[in-house]
C-alpha cells in the first residue's frame, strides 16, 4: 500500500531477525543493536534484553521524522 515502516529488532537468531521478517519494498527503515550476545535465547534472555534497551527513544523519533519527510 506504499506505507513506509520503521521496525525495531532485537533478536539475531536465524529465522527470527530482520532477514526473515523485514518489510518488503523500498523506503523502510529498521533499528537493530548488537550487545555482543553469543547466543540469542529470545524469551529466555540472559542479558536483560539489552539489544532492545540500547535503542534510544530519540533515535526512534528521529527516524520516524525522516520517514514522514519522504
SELO-910235 format. One record per atom (N, C-alpha, C): residue in three letters; chain; atom name; x, y, z. Coordinates in steps of 0.05 Angstrom, whole numbers. Example, Ala and Ser with C-alpha at 12.3 -4.5 7.8 and 13.67 -1.06 7.14 Angstrom:
<r><aa>Ala</aa><ch>A</ch><at>N</at><u>264</u><v>-114</v><w>156</w></r>
<r><aa>Ala</aa><ch>A</ch><at>CA</at><u>246</u><v>-90</v><w>156</w></r>
<r><aa>Ala</aa><ch>A</ch><at>C</at><u>264</u><v>-66</v><w>156</w></r>
<r><aa>Ser</aa><ch>A</ch><at>N</at><u>257</u><v>-45</v><w>142</w></r>
<r><aa>Ser</aa><ch>A</ch><at>CA</at><u>273</u><v>-21</v><w>143</w></r>
<r><aa>Ser</aa><ch>A</ch><at>C</at><u>258</u><v>1</v><w>157</w></r>
***
This chain:
<r><aa>Unk</aa><ch>A</ch><at>N</at><u>16</u><v>-24</v><w>0</w></r>
<r><aa>Unk</aa><ch>A</ch><at>CA</at><u>0</u><v>0</v><w>0</w></r>
<r><aa>Unk</aa><ch>A</ch><at>C</at><u>17</u><v>25</v><w>0</w></r>
<r><aa>Unk</aa><ch>A</ch><at>N</at><u>43</u><v>22</v><w>0</w></r>
<r><aa>Unk</aa><ch>A</ch><at>CA</at><u>61</u><v>45</v><w>-1</w></r>
<r><aa>Unk</aa><ch>A</ch><at>C</at><u>68</u><v>58</v><w>25</w></r>
<r><aa>Unk</aa><ch>A</ch><at>N</at><u>60</u><v>46</v><w>47</w></r>
<r><aa>Unk</aa><ch>A</ch><at>CA</at><u>66</u><v>57</v><w>74</w></r>
<r><aa>Unk</aa><ch>A</ch><at>C</at><u>94</u><v>49</v><w>83</w></r>
<r><aa>Unk</aa><ch>A</ch><at>N</at><u>111</u><v>68</v><w>89</w></r>
<r><aa>Unk</aa><ch>A</ch><at>CA</at><u>138</u><v>62</v><w>99</w></r>
<r><aa>Unk</aa><ch>A</ch><at>C</at><u>136</u><v>55</v><w>128</w></r>
<r><aa>Unk</aa><ch>A</ch><at>N</at><u>154</u><v>37</v><w>136</w></r>
<r><aa>Unk</aa><ch>A</ch><at>CA</at><u>153</u><v>28</v><w>164</w></r>
<r><aa>Unk</aa><ch>A</ch><at>C</at><u>181</u><v>31</v><w>177</w></r>
<r><aa>Unk</aa><ch>A</ch><at>N</at><u>180</u><v>33</v><w>203</w></r>
<r><aa>Unk</aa><ch>A</ch><at>CA</at><u>205</u><v>32</v><w>220</w></r>
<r><aa>Unk</aa><ch>A</ch><at>C</at><u>201</u><v>8</v><w>238</w></r>
<r><aa>Unk</aa><ch>A</ch><at>N</at><u>219</u><v>-11</v><w>237</w></r>
<r><aa>Unk</aa><ch>A</ch><at>CA</at><u>217</u><v>-36</v><w>253</w></r>
<r><aa>Unk</aa><ch>A</ch><at>C</at><u>240</u><v>-37</v><w>272</w></r>
<r><aa>Unk</aa><ch>A</ch><at>N</at><u>234</u><v>-44</v><w>297</w></r>
<r><aa>Unk</aa><ch>A</ch><at>CA</at><u>254</u><v>-48</v><w>317</w></r>
<r><aa>Unk</aa><ch>A</ch><at>C</at><u>259</u><v>-78</v><w>320</w></r>
<r><aa>Unk</aa><ch>A</ch><at>N</at><u>283</u><v>-87</v><w>317</w></r>
<r><aa>Unk</aa><ch>A</ch><at>CA</at><u>290</u><v>-115</v><w>320</w></r>
<r><aa>Unk</aa><ch>A</ch><at>C</at><u>309</u><v>-119</v><w>343</w></r>
<r><aa>Unk</aa><ch>A</ch><at>N</at><u>305</u><v>-140</v><w>358</w></r>
<r><aa>Unk</aa><ch>A</ch><at>CA</at><u>324</u><v>-147</v><w>379</w></r>
<r><aa>Unk</aa><ch>A</ch><at>C</at><u>337</u><v>-173</v><w>373</w></r>
<r><aa>Unk</aa><ch>A</ch><at>N</at><u>322</u><v>-192</v><w>366</w></r>
<r><aa>Unk</aa><ch>A</ch><at>CA</at><u>332</u><v>-219</v><w>361</w></r>
<r><aa>Unk</aa><ch>A</ch><at>C</at><u>351</u><v>-221</v><w>337</w></r>
<r><aa>Unk</aa><ch>A</ch><at>N</at><u>373</u><v>-236</v><w>341</w></r>
<r><aa>Unk</aa><ch>A</ch><at>CA</at><u>392</u><v>-242</v><w>320</w></r>
<r><aa>Unk</aa><ch>A</ch><at>C</at><u>390</u><v>-271</v><w>311</w></r>
<r><aa>Unk</aa><ch>A</ch><at>N</at><u>375</u><v>-287</v><w>326</w></r>
<r><aa>Unk</aa><ch>A</ch><at>CA</at><u>373</u><v>-316</v><w>320</w></r>
<r><aa>Unk</aa><ch>A</ch><at>C</at><u>362</u><v>-320</v><w>292</w></r>
<r><aa>Unk</aa><ch>A</ch><at>N</at><u>375</u><v>-338</v><w>277</w></r>
<r><aa>Unk</aa><ch>A</ch><at>CA</at><u>367</u><v>-344</v><w>250</w></r>
<r><aa>Unk</aa><ch>A</ch><at>C</at><u>337</u><v>-351</v><w>249</w></r>
<r><aa>Unk</aa><ch>A</ch><at>N</at><u>323</u><v>-339</v><w>230</w></r>
<r><aa>Unk</aa><ch>A</ch><at>CA</at><u>295</u><v>-343</v><w>227</w></r>
<r><aa>Unk</aa><ch>A</ch><at>C</at><u>277</u><v>-325</v><w>244</w></r>
<r><aa>Unk</aa><ch>A</ch><at>N</at><u>289</u><v>-310</v><w>262</w></r>
<r><aa>Unk</aa><ch>A</ch><at>CA</at><u>273</u><v>-292</v><w>279</w></r>
<r><aa>Unk</aa><ch>A</ch><at>C</at><u>280</u><v>-263</v><w>276</w></r>
<r><aa>Unk</aa><ch>A</ch><at>N</at><u>300</u><v>-257</v><w>260</w></r>
<r><aa>Unk</aa><ch>A</ch><at>CA</at><u>310</u><v>-230</v><w>256</w></r>
<r><aa>Unk</aa><ch>A</ch><at>C</at><u>301</u><v>-216</v><w>231</w></r>
<r><aa>Unk</aa><ch>A</ch><at>N</at><u>313</u><v>-194</v><w>225</w></r>
<r><aa>Unk</aa><ch>A</ch><at>CA</at><u>304</u><v>-178</v><w>202</w></r>
<r><aa>Unk</aa><ch>A</ch><at>C</at><u>308</u><v>-191</v><w>175</w></r>
<r><aa>Unk</aa><ch>A</ch><at>N</at><u>326</u><v>-209</v><w>172</w></r>
<r><aa>Unk</aa><ch>A</ch><at>CA</at><u>329</u><v>-221</v><w>145</w></r>
<r><aa>Unk</aa><ch>A</ch><at>C</at><u>304</u><v>-236</v><w>137</w></r>
<r><aa>Unk</aa><ch>A</ch><at>N</at><u>290</u><v>-247</v><w>157</w></r>
<r><aa>Unk</aa><ch>A</ch><at>CA</at><u>265</u><v>-261</v><w>151</w></r>
<r><aa>Unk</aa><ch>A</ch><at>C</at><u>241</u><v>-243</v><w>153</w></r>
<r><aa>Unk</aa><ch>A</ch><at>N</at><u>240</u><v>-225</v><w>172</w></r>
<r><aa>Unk</aa><ch>A</ch><at>CA</at><u>216</u><v>-210</v><w>179</w></r>
<r><aa>Unk</aa><ch>A</ch><at>C</at><u>217</u><v>-181</v><w>171</w></r>
<r><aa>Unk</aa><ch>A</ch><at>N</at><u>236</u><v>-172</v><w>155</w></r>
<r><aa>Unk</aa><ch>A</ch><at>CA</at><u>238</u><v>-144</v><w>147</w></r>
<r><aa>Unk</aa><ch>A</ch><at>C</at><u>215</u><v>-137</v><w>129</w></r>
<r><aa>Unk</aa><ch>A</ch><at>N</at><u>208</u><v>-112</v><w>128</w></r>
<r><aa>Unk</aa><ch>A</ch><at>CA</at><u>187</u><v>-102</v><w>110</w></r>
<r><aa>Unk</aa><ch>A</ch><at>C</at><u>197</u><v>-104</v><w>81</w></r>
<r><aa>Unk</aa><ch>A</ch><at>N</at><u>180</u><v>-112</v><w>63</w></r>
<r><aa>Unk</aa><ch>A</ch><at>CA</at><u>188</u><v>-114</v><w>35</w></r>
<r><aa>Unk</aa><ch>A</ch><at>C</at><u>184</u><v>-88</v><w>21</w></r>
<r><aa>Unk</aa><ch>A</ch><at>N</at><u>201</u><v>-84</v><w>1</w></r>
<r><aa>Unk</aa><ch>A</ch><at>CA</at><u>199</u><v>-59</v><w>-15</w></r>
<r><aa>Unk</aa><ch>A</ch><at>C</at><u>220</u><v>-39</v><w>-6</w></r>
<r><aa>Unk</aa><ch>A</ch><at>N</at><u>217</u><v>-15</v><w>-18</w></r>
<r><aa>Unk</aa><ch>A</ch><at>CA</at><u>237</u><v>6</v><w>-13</w></r>
<r><aa>Unk</aa><ch>A</ch><at>C</at><u>227</u><v>26</v><w>7</w></r>
<r><aa>Unk</aa><ch>A</ch><at>N</at><u>246</u><v>40</v><w>20</w></r>
<r><aa>Unk</aa><ch>A</ch><at>CA</at><u>239</u><v>62</v><w>37</w></r>
<r><aa>Unk</aa><ch>A</ch><at>C</at><u>234</u><v>55</v><w>67</w></r>
<r><aa>Unk</aa><ch>A</ch><at>N</at><u>235</u><v>30</v><w>73</w></r>
<r><aa>Unk</aa><ch>A</ch><at>CA</at><u>231</u><v>22</v><w>101</w></r>
<r><aa>Unk</aa><ch>A</ch><at>C</at><u>257</u><v>25</v><w>117</w></r>
<r><aa>Unk</aa><ch>A</ch><at>N</at><u>255</u><v>29</v><w>142</w></r>
<r><aa>Unk</aa><ch>A</ch><at>CA</at><u>278</u><v>31</v><w>160</w></r>
<r><aa>Unk</aa><ch>A</ch><at>C</at><u>276</u><v>11</v><w>182</w></r>
<r><aa>Unk</aa><ch>A</ch><at>N</at><u>299</u><v>4</v><w>193</w></r>
<r><aa>Unk</aa><ch>A</ch><at>CA</at><u>299</u><v>-14</v><w>216</w></r>
<r><aa>Unk</aa><ch>A</ch><at>C</at><u>322</u><v>-6</v><w>235</w></r>
<r><aa>Unk</aa><ch>A</ch><at>N</at><u>318</u><v>-12</v><w>260</w></r>
<r><aa>Unk</aa><ch>A</ch><at>CA</at><u>338</u><v>-8</v><w>280</w></r>
<r><aa>Unk</aa><ch>A</ch><at>C</at><u>343</u><v>-35</v><w>294</w></r>
<r><aa>Unk</aa><ch>A</ch><at>N</at><u>369</u><v>-42</v><w>295</w></r>
<r><aa>Unk</aa><ch>A</ch><at>CA</at><u>377</u><v>-66</v><w>310</w></r>
<r><aa>Unk</aa><ch>A</ch><at>C</at><u>404</u><v>-61</v><w>322</w></r>
<r><aa>Unk</aa><ch>A</ch><at>N</at><u>406</u><v>-66</v><w>348</w></r>
<r><aa>Unk</aa><ch>A</ch><at>CA</at><u>431</u><v>-62</v><w>362</w></r>
<r><aa>Unk</aa><ch>A</ch><at>C</at><u>443</u><v>-89</v><w>368</w></r>
<r><aa>Unk</aa><ch>A</ch><at>N</at><u>469</u><v>-90</v><w>371</w></r>
<r><aa>Unk</aa><ch>A</ch><at>CA</at><u>483</u><v>-115</v><w>377</w></r>
<r><aa>Unk</aa><ch>A</ch><at>C</at><u>498</u><v>-111</v><w>403</w></r>
<r><aa>Unk</aa><ch>A</ch><at>N</at><u>488</u><v>-122</v><w>425</w></r>
<r><aa>Unk</aa><ch>A</ch><at>CA</at><u>502</u><v>-120</v><w>451</w></r>
<r><aa>Unk</aa><ch>A</ch><at>C</at><u>524</u><v>-140</v><w>454</w></r>
<r><aa>Unk</aa><ch>A</ch><at>N</at><u>528</u><v>-157</v><w>433</w></r>
<r><aa>Unk</aa><ch>A</ch><at>CA</at><u>550</u><v>-176</v><w>434</w></r>
<r><aa>Unk</aa><ch>A</ch><at>C</at><u>543</u><v>-203</v><w>446</w></r>
<r><aa>Unk</aa><ch>A</ch><at>N</at><u>518</u><v>-210</v><w>446</w></r>
<r><aa>Unk</aa><ch>A</ch><at>CA</at><u>509</u><v>-236</v><w>457</w></r>
<r><aa>Unk</aa><ch>A</ch><at>C</at><u>520</u><v>-258</v><w>439</w></r>
<r><aa>Unk</aa><ch>A</ch><at>N</at><u>529</u><v>-279</v><w>451</w></r>
<r><aa>Unk</aa><ch>A</ch><at>CA</at><u>539</u><v>-302</v><w>436</w></r>
<r><aa>Unk</aa><ch>A</ch><at>C</at><u>516</u><v>-318</v><w>425</w></r>
<r><aa>Unk</aa><ch>A</ch><at>N</at><u>493</u><v>-318</v><w>439</w></r>
<r><aa>Unk</aa><ch>A</ch><at>CA</at><u>470</u><v>-334</v><w>431</w></r>
<r><aa>Unk</aa><ch>A</ch><at>C</at><u>445</u><v>-318</v><w>440</w></r>
<r><aa>Unk</aa><ch>A</ch><at>N</at><u>426</u><v>-317</v><w>422</w></r>
<r><aa>Unk</aa><ch>A</ch><at>CA</at><u>400</u><v>-304</v><w>428</w></r>
<r><aa>Unk</aa><ch>A</ch><at>C</at><u>381</u><v>-326</v><w>438</w></r>
<r><aa>Unk</aa><ch>A</ch><at>N</at><u>371</u><v>-322</v><w>462</w></r>
<r><aa>Unk</aa><ch>A</ch><at>CA</at><u>353</u><v>-341</v><w>473</w></r>
<r><aa>Unk</aa><ch>A</ch><at>C</at><u>324</u><v>-330</v><w>473</w></r>
<r><aa>Unk</aa><ch>A</ch><at>N</at><u>320</u><v>-309</v><w>459</w></r>
<r><aa>Unk</aa><ch>A</ch><at>CA</at><u>293</u><v>-297</v><w>455</w></r>
<r><aa>Unk</aa><ch>A</ch><at>C</at><u>279</u><v>-292</v><w>482</w></r>
<r><aa>Unk</aa><ch>A</ch><at>N</at><u>258</u><v>-306</v><w>488</w></r>
<r><aa>Unk</aa><ch>A</ch><at>CA</at><u>242</u><v>-301</v><w>512</w></r>
<r><aa>Unk</aa><ch>A</ch><at>C</at><u>257</u><v>-309</v><w>538</w></r>
<r><aa>Unk</aa><ch>A</ch><at>N</at><u>279</u><v>-322</v><w>536</w></r>
<r><aa>Unk</aa><ch>A</ch><at>CA</at><u>295</u><v>-331</v><w>559</w></r>
<r><aa>Unk</aa><ch>A</ch><at>C</at><u>321</u><v>-316</v><w>559</w></r>
<r><aa>Unk</aa><ch>A</ch><at>N</at><u>320</u><v>-290</v><w>553</w></r>
<r><aa>Unk</aa><ch>A</ch><at>CA</at><u>345</u><v>-274</v><w>551</w></r>
<r><aa>Unk</aa><ch>A</ch><at>C</at><u>360</u><v>-273</v><w>577</w></r>
<r><aa>Unk</aa><ch>A</ch><at>N</at><u>387</u><v>-278</v><w>574</w></r>
<r><aa>Unk</aa><ch>A</ch><at>CA</at><u>405</u><v>-276</v><w>597</w></r>
<r><aa>Unk</aa><ch>A</ch><at>C</at><u>417</u><v>-249</v><w>600</w></r>
<r><aa>Unk</aa><ch>A</ch><at>N</at><u>412</u><v>-231</v><w>582</w></r>
<r><aa>Unk</aa><ch>A</ch><at>CA</at><u>424</u><v>-205</v><w>581</w></r>
<r><aa>Unk</aa><ch>A</ch><at>C</at><u>404</u><v>-182</v><w>585</w></r>
<r><aa>Unk</aa><ch>A</ch><at>N</at><u>382</u><v>-188</v><w>598</w></r>
<r><aa>Unk</aa><ch>A</ch><at>CA</at><u>361</u><v>-168</v><w>605</w></r>
<r><aa>Unk</aa><ch>A</ch><at>C</at><u>352</u><v>-152</v><w>580</w></r>
<r><aa>Unk</aa><ch>A</ch><at>N</at><u>350</u><v>-165</v><w>557</w></r>
<r><aa>Unk</aa><ch>A</ch><at>CA</at><u>341</u><v>-153</v><w>533</w></r>
<r><aa>Unk</aa><ch>A</ch><at>C</at><u>356</u><v>-127</v><w>526</w></r>
<r><aa>Unk</aa><ch>A</ch><at>N</at><u>381</u><v>-127</v><w>531</w></r>
<r><aa>Unk</aa><ch>A</ch><at>CA</at><u>397</u><v>-103</v><w>526</w></r>
<r><aa>Unk</aa><ch>A</ch><at>C</at><u>397</u><v>-95</v><w>496</w></r>
<r><aa>Unk</aa><ch>A</ch><at>N</at><u>392</u><v>-114</v><w>478</w></r>
<r><aa>Unk</aa><ch>A</ch><at>CA</at><u>391</u><v>-107</v><w>450</w></r>
<r><aa>Unk</aa><ch>A</ch><at>C</at><u>368</u><v>-87</v><w>444</w></r>
<r><aa>Unk</aa><ch>A</ch><at>N</at><u>346</u><v>-90</v><w>459</w></r>
<r><aa>Unk</aa><ch>A</ch><at>CA</at><u>324</u><v>-71</v><w>456</w></r>
<r><aa>Unk</aa><ch>A</ch><at>C</at><u>327</u><v>-46</v><w>473</w></r>
<r><aa>Unk</aa><ch>A</ch><at>N</at><u>339</u><v>-50</v><w>496</w></r>
<r><aa>Unk</aa><ch>A</ch><at>CA</at><u>343</u><v>-27</v><w>514</w></r>
<r><aa>Unk</aa><ch>A</ch><at>C</at><u>364</u><v>-7</v><w>503</w></r>
<r><aa>Unk</aa><ch>A</ch><at>N</at><u>381</u><v>-17</v><w>485</w></r>
<r><aa>Unk</aa><ch>A</ch><at>CA</at><u>401</u><v>1</v><w>472</w></r>
<r><aa>Unk</aa><ch>A</ch><at>C</at><u>389</u><v>20</v><w>451</w></r>
<r><aa>Unk</aa><ch>A</ch><at>N</at><u>364</u><v>15</v><w>443</w></r>
<r><aa>Unk</aa><ch>A</ch><at>CA</at><u>351</u><v>32</v><w>424</w></r>
<r><aa>Unk</aa><ch>A</ch><at>C</at><u>339</u><v>56</v><w>439</w></r>
<r><aa>Unk</aa><ch>A</ch><at>N</at><u>350</u><v>79</v><w>433</w></r>
<r><aa>Unk</aa><ch>A</ch><at>CA</at><u>342</u><v>103</v><w>447</w></r>
<r><aa>Unk</aa><ch>A</ch><at>C</at><u>316</u><v>115</v><w>435</w></r>
<r><aa>Unk</aa><ch>A</ch><at>N</at><u>298</u><v>124</v><w>452</w></r>
<r><aa>Unk</aa><ch>A</ch><at>CA</at><u>274</u><v>137</v><w>442</w></r>
<r><aa>Unk</aa><ch>A</ch><at>C</at><u>280</u><v>160</v><w>422</w></r>
<r><aa>Unk</aa><ch>A</ch><at>N</at><u>300</u><v>175</v><w>427</w></r>
<r><aa>Unk</aa><ch>A</ch><at>CA</at><u>307</u><v>197</v><w>408</w></r>
<r><aa>Unk</aa><ch>A</ch><at>C</at><u>315</u><v>186</v><w>381</w></r>
<r><aa>Unk</aa><ch>A</ch><at>N</at><u>328</u><v>163</v><w>380</w></r>
<r><aa>Unk</aa><ch>A</ch><at>CA</at><u>336</u><v>151</v><w>355</w></r>
<r><aa>Unk</aa><ch>A</ch><at>C</at><u>311</u><v>143</v><w>339</w></r>
<r><aa>Unk</aa><ch>A</ch><at>N</at><u>292</u><v>131</v><w>353</w></r>
<r><aa>Unk</aa><ch>A</ch><at>CA</at><u>267</u><v>122</v><w>340</w></r>
<r><aa>Unk</aa><ch>A</ch><at>C</at><u>252</u><v>146</v><w>330</w></r>
<r><aa>Unk</aa><ch>A</ch><at>N</at><u>249</u><v>167</v><w>347</w></r>
<r><aa>Unk</aa><ch>A</ch><at>CA</at><u>235</u><v>191</v><w>339</w></r>
<r><aa>Unk</aa><ch>A</ch><at>C</at><u>248</u><v>204</v><w>315</w></r>
<r><aa>Unk</aa><ch>A</ch><at>N</at><u>274</u><v>206</v><w>315</w></r>
<r><aa>Unk</aa><ch>A</ch><at>CA</at><u>289</u><v>218</v><w>292</w></r>
<r><aa>Unk</aa><ch>A</ch><at>C</at><u>284</u><v>203</v><w>266</w></r>
<r><aa>Unk</aa><ch>A</ch><at>N</at><u>285</u><v>177</v><w>267</w></r>
<r><aa>Unk</aa><ch>A</ch><at>CA</at><u>280</u><v>162</v><w>243</w></r>
<r><aa>Unk</aa><ch>A</ch><at>C</at><u>251</u><v>164</v><w>233</w></r>
<r><aa>Unk</aa><ch>A</ch><at>N</at><u>233</u><v>165</v><w>252</w></r>
<r><aa>Unk</aa><ch>A</ch><at>CA</at><u>205</u><v>169</v><w>245</w></r>
<r><aa>Unk</aa><ch>A</ch><at>C</at><u>200</u><v>196</v><w>231</w></r>
<r><aa>Unk</aa><ch>A</ch><at>N</at><u>213</u><v>217</v><w>241</w></r>
<r><aa>Unk</aa><ch>A</ch><at>CA</at><u>212</u><v>243</v><w>228</w></r>
<r><aa>Unk</aa><ch>A</ch><at>C</at><u>223</u><v>242</v><w>200</w></r>
<r><aa>Unk</aa><ch>A</ch><at>N</at><u>245</u><v>228</v><w>196</w></r>
<r><aa>Unk</aa><ch>A</ch><at>CA</at><u>256</u><v>224</v><w>169</w></r>
<r><aa>Unk</aa><ch>A</ch><at>C</at><u>236</u><v>211</v><w>151</w></r>
<r><aa>Unk</aa><ch>A</ch><at>N</at><u>223</u><v>190</v><w>160</w></r>
<r><aa>Unk</aa><ch>A</ch><at>CA</at><u>204</u><v>176</v><w>144</w></r>
<r><aa>Unk</aa><ch>A</ch><at>C</at><u>180</u><v>194</v><w>136</w></r>
<r><aa>Unk</aa><ch>A</ch><at>N</at><u>172</u><v>210</v><w>155</w></r>
<r><aa>Unk</aa><ch>A</ch><at>CA</at><u>149</u><v>228</v><w>149</w></r>
<r><aa>Unk</aa><ch>A</ch><at>C</at><u>156</u><v>249</v><w>128</w></r>
<r><aa>Unk</aa><ch>A</ch><at>N</at><u>182</u><v>257</v><w>127</w></r>
<r><aa>Unk</aa><ch>A</ch><at>CA</at><u>190</u><v>277</v><w>108</w></r>
<r><aa>Unk</aa><ch>A</ch><at>C</at><u>193</u><v>267</v><w>80</w></r>
<r><aa>Unk</aa><ch>A</ch><at>N</at><u>196</u><v>240</v><w>77</w></r>
<r><aa>Unk</aa><ch>A</ch><at>CA</at><u>200</u><v>229</v><w>50</w></r>
<r><aa>Unk</aa><ch>A</ch><at>C</at><u>174</u><v>219</v><w>38</w></r>
***
